[in-house]
């Protein structure tokens, strides 16, 4: 039977497992770093000044960086699809 090929079904998930493991390790390292930095800190941005725990500032920075990275990937995929569509 053609549908019982074990290599064909596992081929696509092999690369994504590596990304999941790497992402999980980075997440654990980020959480360790955040929980070791719990002191209150003053952040200054332009003419505003905020005082809150350093872990919160680190978490906000990590989330913003992740979102910007996701938008960059989406933009890159869009440009590739657009270029592929235009070349036809």
Residue, then its C-alpha position, 0 to 999 in steps of 0.5 A: x500500500x502506498x499510504x504506509x510509507x513510514x519515511x514519507x510521513x516523518x520526513x517533513x516533521x524532522x526539521x521542525x522537531x529541531x526547531x521546537x527543541x531549540x526554541x524550548x531550550x532558549x525559552x528555559x534559558x530566558x526564564x532562568x535569566x528573567x527569574x535571576x533578575x528580579x530587582x526593581x529598575x528605572x527605565x527611561x524612554x525619551x521624557x518618560x520614566x518607569x520603575x518596575x521589576x527588571x524581569x518584566x522589562x526583560x519579558x516585554x523586550x523578549x515578546x516585542x523582539x519575537x513579534x518583530x521577528x515574526x513580522x519580518x518572516x511574514x514580510x519575507x515570505x510575502x515578498x518571495x511569493x510576490x516575486x514568484x507570482x510576478x516571474x510567471 
